[in-house]
């Protein structure tokens, strides 16, 4: 009975929001057109400009900002900096902005608290108290776990693509291209988070930032030891006048060796990882198939 009450409450609360979301639609083209034509006329009516915005912009975004402000007040400054850094490591997804993550944490925590209170009121017990304590904590720290997982997957993707990227940059430099031109060619021909980060680094250089500073920011956005060593070698080569092609060749060979070592390490971990599924899933079924008929025959023999 309690499950149906909870599901009915959630459906009652979610249905108007989903209906409004569906009817409001996404007016990306209208928003872009409005932004391009803003200020061209002689007179701009503020009321018309506000009403021209979609229902999502007029209602949802201010609501997200208010929830995010409340969550910011409840979160220590150190945790806010850590959350912002985690979002940066995750690649700063468009759907996972800092304000949305803060608002989502608070909304999920409040939802978990309400569900826990409903469960305690309907069926008091140790399980209900556990849900009352665990559900808000899960709602509050759940987005952190999702961001950490996204950041970890992104780092693994960058680590896997880094040796091939460095090989392409080395070939371009040895063919006569400059370092930045070779980076640009490699970034445009590649896909994935590493290519996006290289393009962002080149944009920083074009905006007036020095090459060393742009590469250091690249390291801060990825936090990979392999990338850090590569950037350090490039910066030192630029400082001491060492040919960049020679440095790139050495770094490329070192990254290939590290990739092979990681593959061998994962291969050595495989027997340990497969041990528990083998003992818990495969061996019991095998024993039942092999020893089951014998056990039944022994039982029948003793029954006589």
WODA-V910192 format. One record per helix or strand of 2 or more residues. SS is the DSSP state (@ for helix, = for strand). FROM is the first residue (numbers start at 1). LEN is the number of residues. If there is no record, write none. Layout:
BEGIN
ss;from;len
SS;FROM;LEN
SS;FROM;LEN
END
This chain:
BEGIN
ss;from;len
@;2;23
@;28;10
@;46;6
@;55;20
@;77;13
@;98;25
@;126;49
@;179;11
@;193;14
@;211;12
@;225;16
@;244;60
END
